[in-house]
Amino acid sequence: MPNSVLVVGSVALDNIESPAGRAEHILGGAASYASIAASLFAPTRLVGIVGGDFPEEHLQLFRDRHINLDGLQIDEKGKTFRWSGDYNDDLNQANTHETHLGVFETFNPTLPDSHRESTFVLLGNINPELQLRTLEQVNNPKLVLCDTMNLWINLAREKVLEIFSKVHVAVLNDTESKMLTGDDNVITAGKKLQNLGPEHVIIKKGEHGALMFSEKSIFASPSFPLDEVKDPTGAGDSFAGAFMGYLASTDDLSAANLRRAVVYGSVVASATVQDFSATALAKLSRDEVESRFNAMRQLSQF
C-alpha cells in the first residue's frame, strides 16, 4: 500500500487584493493548498472544518484530486473561516483586513480510524495545541512536519517549542526563525532551531528560495524564476505539501532525496503564486512539475 500524506489545518474562504487585481470568496486555508500540492505525488487525506456556506465546487476540486475528505468536518449551521487581506505594499508580507474564524474557532481535529496509520503527517499552520492533539492520534508516523507563523510564536511560544521537540521537520520563514530564536542571523537561527528537536529545519525565504538545515549540512535551494507573482497566499503551504508528497511517493528519507524534495516544494510553490487562490496549483500537472524541476536543475548547475 502506498504511503499517504495526512494534512491537518485550516480550510478557508479568502478575499485577496494584490497589484495584479482582486479576488473574492476564493478557496484558501493552509490545508487546502498543502493537500492539493501533496496530491500531485501521493494519496492525501485532509482533516479540517468548514461551514454550510462552503461552496460545493471547492469540495469537488478536492475530490477531483482524489483527496480523501473523511476527516473534513462540515458544520451545516456554521460559517467557514474567512480571511481578507492585501499584498499591495509588499508581495512578501500580507496586510490583514479581517479575520472571521467561524467554525474554525471550535475546531478539534479528530482523526478517523483509517487516518491514524498515516505514515507522513503534515501539521499545517494552526494553533500548536491542535498540532499536538493531532500528533497524539497518529500511531507510528515515519515523518512528521509542522509549520508555524509569527502569531503562534507570539501567543503560544511554549507550545510551539513543544511541537518542535516532537517532529522530524519544522518549517517557518526567515522572519519567524529570527523571532523564535532571538537571533538576527538566519544561519545561526537555523542551527539553534535544530537544537530544539527537529532533525531538519526548513527556512523559507520567499523569492530568495529556501534553506534546509540537517545534522551535518545546510542545503540552499533557489526559487523558480517568475516574471509575475499574482497572489503569494498559500506558497509556503504548497511548498510543505509538495515536499511531503514527494517523500511519501518515493519512501526515501536519504539526505539526497530530502534535498530533491525541497526543490520539488519550491517548484510547486512557484506555480501557486501565478494566479489567485489555488487556481494555478489545481491546474498543475505532474509533467509540468517535472519540467520546472529540470529547469531548476539547469539553473543551479555549475
Number of C-alpha atoms within 10 A of each C-alpha: 3 11 19 23 32 33 30 31 29 25 25 27 25 23 20 26 20 20 14 15 12 13 14 13 16 19 22 24 26 27 29 29 32 33 35 28 31 34 25 23 21 23 20 29 26 28 27 26 27 24 20 14 14 22 15 9 10 16 14 12 15 20 12 11 17 17 22 18 15 14 21 20 18 17 15 13 10 15 21 26 23 22 20 18 17 21 20 15 11 11 18 13 13 19 15 12 11 12 12 15 16 17 21 21 11 9 16 15 20 18 21 13 11 10 22 19 19 21 20 24 30 30 30 28 24 20 19 25 15 21 23 19 13 19 21 10 16 18 12 12 15 15 18 20 25 27 25 23 19 16 13 18 19 13 11 14 14 13 18 23 16 15 24 27 18 17 23 17 24 28 26 22 21 21 16 22 29 20 16 19 17 11 15 13 12 19 17 14 20 24 17 18 25 22 13 18 19 24 17 23 29 27 25 24 19 20 16 13 17 23 23 21 22 19 13 6 10 16 14 17 21 19 21 20 15 11 5 10 18 19 27 23 28 23 27 27 29 31 29 34 35 31 28 34 33 25 25 25 18 14 15 12 14 10 14 9 15 20 19 18 22 26 27 27 30 30 28 32 29 26 24 30 23 21 17 28 29 28 15 15 24 19 11 17 12 12 9 14 18 14 13 21 20 14 15 20 13 10 13 10 7 5
